């Protein structure tokens, strides 16, 4: 987090919703900036640094995903969480472009702030605690190396998770938690993740919830060698 007191930019063309979200983040102790669409948000960011952006997607002049693309082009890396009831953009596109979260309207107000607080944590701290209770599914795969992982199962990691050739039923719901164990040559990547998207039985995208120390180092080395803006990749 850049600042001791985090700053959030709220982007929404509905004044009432902006005020509701502003109230909740103000209560949580955030500095707050606001804009009515993506174009206005870019103007705000010319003179302000922020730690987090909470944005609608469907807005006039510049929608939330277009704003995200411009933001990442400029090298700006605040977390971006979208709040939307409906959108032409699929979850896999949003996460692959560098979006960090997607909250559906109507939503529990505390959950939006909590989601941002979680994403603002350093990844090592964010992924350090195993989730209580058993996961709904277990995924175990062994590959000779990363090249085979990509060729056979479309395995690829991003800043917050990984994609994988879909092995889950299309009826499995988003947020479903899985335990994974991937053997990649001499390395083992093990932990827990949540399903974030399921792309027509082609690919699934998962967000890391927990990884052990060795797995974190493996991920960190991977990211250093494979520059990416994607929170969860969508290479197809």
N, C-alpha and C positions, 0 to 999 in steps of 0.2 A: 504494500500500500504506500503510495507516494507521500501522503500527508498523515500526520497523527490523527487529525480529524478528517475523515474521508469526505470527498465531494461527489455528489451524484447529480447528473444532468437528466432531467425528466423531459421526455419528448413526446407530446401527444397533442392532437388537434382538438381534443375535447377539454375545455377549461375545467369542468367539474371533476373529471378524472385526474387531471393534473393536480388539482388542489387536494384530492383525497390521497394520492400517492405522496405529495409534498408533506402532508400532515404526518403520515406514517414514518417517513424518513427523518423528518424534523424531530419527532418523538424519540427516534433511535440515535439522535445526536449528529446527524450528517449536515454538512454544508450543502445548500441546494441551489441549483440553477435550473431554469426552465426554458423550453422552446416549443413552438406550436407545430413544427414540421422538421424534416431532415435538413432542409436548406437553412432554416433559422438556427438549427443546432450547430451546423458547421461554422456559422458566423460567431456563435457563442464561444466555440472552441478556438477561434483565432486569438482570443485574449484570455482564455481560461484553461487551466489544466484540471481534468477530472479523473477520479478513480473508477467511477462506474457510470454507465448510461442505462436508463430504463426507458424503453421506447415502444410506442405503438408501431405497427407495421403499415397499416392502411392510412395514409395521410396525403393531403394535397401537396403539390409542388415537388416534393421529394419524399418518397416513402421510406420506411425504416430500413429496408434491406439495401436500397440505393445509398442511403446515408451510411450504413455499415461499410459498404464497399469503398466509398470515398474516404471514410475514416481510416480503414486499414491501408489504403493506398498511400496515405500521408504518413504512415508509420506509427499512428497513434494506437496505443494498446490498452485503453481502459476496458474493463469487462463490459459486455453489452448483453443485457437481458431484455428480451422482447415480451410484451404483454399484448395479447391479441385474441379476438374472438374468432376471426376467420382471416385467411390470407391465401393468395394464389401461390405463395412460396411454401414448398415442403420443408419439413424439419431438416432433412439431409442437406438441403441447399444452405439453409441458415447456419447450421453448425460448420459446414465446410468452408463458408466464407468468413468464419471467424466469430460468429455469434456464440455466446457462452451459455445462454439459457433461453427457454421459451416457457412462458406461463400463460395458461389459457384463461380467458375471461368466461364466467366470473371466477374469481380466485379468492382464497383466504388471504386477507390483507397482511397478516403477520408473515405468511409464507414468502411473500415477495421480498421483504426486507431480509429475512433469514437466508433466502437463496443468494442474495447479493453478498451478505456477510460471509457466507461459506465460500463463494467464488473469489472474494477478495483475499482469502488466506493464501499464503504461499503453498504451492502444490504439495510439498513435502509434509507440511502440517495438515493440509486438507485431507490427504490420503493416509494419514498415520494411524487411524483408529478403525479396527475391524467393526463391521456392522453386527448388531445383536441378532441372534436367531439364524436359522439356516436359509440359504439362498433358494430361490425357486427352481433354478436350473444349474447344472454343472457342465462346463465346457472344458474338455481336455484334448489338446492337439499337440503333435510333435512334428517339427520340421528340421531339416538339416541345417538350414540357414534362413536369413531373411528373404533371400531371393526365392527360395522354395515356398516360404510363407505367403509371399505375394502371388506367385504363379499358381499355386494350388488353391489357396483359400482367400486371396485378395486381402490379406492381413496388412494393415497399415496403421501407424499411430499418429496422433496429433497432439496438440497442446493440452487436451483434457480427456482424451479417450482413444478409442480405436474402432476401426471398421473391420468387418469380417464377412466372408461369404455366408449368406443366411442359412443357419441350421435350425432356426426356431420356426414354429408354426406361425402363420400369418395372424392367428387369433391371439397370440401372446401380446399383452398390453404394454404400452409404454410405462416406464418406471419399474418394470419387473427387474428384480435383482438376480444376478448370476454370479457364481463362483467360477473363476477361470484359472487354468493352469496350462501355459504354453511353453513347451520345451523347444528352444531355438538353438540348435547346436549344443554347446556346453552350458548355455544360459537357461534359466527358468524364470518366466514372468508369471507371477501368481498374485491373485488378489480378488477383489469384488468390484462389480460394475453394475450400472443400471442401463437398461435398454432405453435409448432415446429416439430411435427411429428404425423402422423395418421397411425396407424399400422393395416392395412388390416381389418378395422372395428372391431378390438378387443379393442385396447387401443388408447388413444390420449395423447400426451405429451404437456404441456403448460409451458411457461416461465413467471414468474411473471413480470409485468410491473409496477403495482401500488398495494399497500395494505395500508389500514388505520392503525392507531396506534395500536388498539386492535388486529387486524389481524396479525400485525407484531409480537406482543408479543406471540400470539398463535403459530405462525410458529416457533419462536425462542425457545419456551419451547418444542415444538415437536422435533426439531432438537437436542436439548440437551438430550432428552430421547431416541431418535432413531438415533444412530450413523450411518452415511451414507457417502459415497463418491460420490453418484450419484447427478448430477446437476438436472436432471429430471429422476425419477425412471422408470424402465421398468421391473416390477416384473414377467412377464410371460415368 
